[in-house]
Structures are given as C-alpha cells and as structure tokens.
Amino acid sequence: MPFFERVYEAVRAIPRGRVATYGQVARLVGVPRGARAVGWALRALDPRRARAVPWHRVVGAGGRISPRAARDRCSSAAACSRKASASAPGAWTCAVTGLLS
C-alpha cells in the first residue's frame, strides 16, 4: 500500500475526541522519522476526500493543529482554537470550520 494511503488509514483510526502527533502517525505507518512526510500526505489530501480523513486530529509535537491552506480549511493558526465541548470534554473545535476533534 502506498505511503499516503497508509497515512490516511492511520489517521482514520484516531478516535473522535483524541489527537495524535505527526510523529506518532509516522511511527504507526512504519516510518519513525517521517513526521514531515505525514504532513505532506495530509496536505496532499484531495479536498473531496478530506471529510473521510479527519486530518484535524493530527497535531504538531507542541499539541497545536497545523491548519491547511485557506482554500481548503482554516486560514490561520489563530482561527483554530481550543474550546470546551459538553459532548466531548477535552476536545477542541475549529472556530472556522466547526469541526470537532
């Protein structure tokens, strides 16, 4: 299976209300030093498939979301904010897209 497809499969396995880092996803797909490649794979995700792959559940090592370009999702890092959710404590919601992770 191609690397990008392995990344998408691993990201789809992240449960709702949880996040994983790019490095964790890279280790899951068997490329321990491939965190940047995971980022490339998620950036290359076809917008038509973006809803099927919860890319917003993958965060940087510091625990922050790395937003997609403005044409796809969030326009800036400031647009995505951590916000409490009654249905999913500890989760965050993107202020632009309203996507809950």
C-alpha positions in Angstrom: 0.0 0.0 0.0 1.4 3.5 -0.9 2.7 5.7 1.9 0.0 8.3 1.6 -2.8 5.7 1.8 -1.1 4.2 4.9 -1.2 7.6 6.5 -4.8 8.2 5.7 -5.7 4.8 7.1 -3.8 5.5 10.3 -5.5 9.0 10.7 -8.9 7.5 10.2 -8.1 5.1 13.1 -7.7 8.1 15.5 -10.8 8.0 17.7 -13.1 11.0 17.9 -12.1 13.2 20.8 -8.4 12.1 20.6 -5.4 13.5 18.7 -2.1 12.1 17.5 1.1 13.9 16.5 2.6 13.8 13.1 5.5 11.7 14.6 3.1 9.2 16.2 1.3 8.7 12.9 4.7 8.3 11.2 5.7 5.6 13.7 2.4 3.9 13.2 2.9 3.6 9.4 6.5 2.3 9.9 8.5 5.4 9.1 9.8 6.6 12.5 11.5 9.7 11.2 8.7 10.6 8.7 6.7 13.3 10.6 7.2 15.8 7.8 6.2 13.2 5.2 2.9 12.7 7.2 2.4 16.4 6.9 2.9 16.3 3.1 0.5 13.4 2.8 -2.2 15.3 4.7 -1.5 18.5 2.7 -1.9 16.5 -0.5 -5.3 15.1 0.6 -7.9 15.7 -2.1 -10.5 18.1 -0.8 -13.2 15.7 -1.9 -11.8 13.0 0.4 -10.9 15.4 3.3 -14.2 14.7 5.2 -13.3 10.9 5.2 -9.9 11.5 6.7 -10.0 13.5 10.0 -6.8 15.4 9.3 -7.7 17.9 12.1 -6.9 15.2 14.7 -3.2 15.3 13.8 -1.3 17.9 15.7 2.3 19.1 15.9 4.6 18.0 18.7 3.6 21.0 20.7 0.0 19.9 20.7 -1.3 22.5 18.2 -3.2 22.0 15.0 -1.3 22.9 11.8 -4.0 24.3 9.7 -4.4 23.6 6.0 -4.2 26.4 3.4 -7.1 29.0 3.4 -8.6 27.5 0.2 -9.1 24.2 2.0 -9.9 24.9 5.6 -8.6 27.3 8.2 -6.9 30.5 7.1 -4.6 30.9 10.1 -3.4 29.3 13.2 -5.3 31.8 15.2 -8.5 30.6 13.6 -8.3 27.2 15.3 -8.8 27.4 19.0 -9.2 25.1 21.9 -12.8 25.3 23.1 -14.6 23.1 25.7 -17.4 20.9 24.4 -20.1 19.5 26.5 -20.4 16.4 24.3 -16.6 15.7 24.2 -14.7 17.1 27.2 -11.1 17.9 26.4 -11.8 18.1 22.6 -11.3 21.3 20.6 -13.4 22.8 17.9 -12.0 24.7 14.9 -13.5 28.2 15.0 -13.7 28.4 11.2 -14.9 25.0 10.2 -16.7 24.0 13.4 -15.0 20.6 13.1 -14.7 18.8 16.5 -11.7 16.7 17.1 
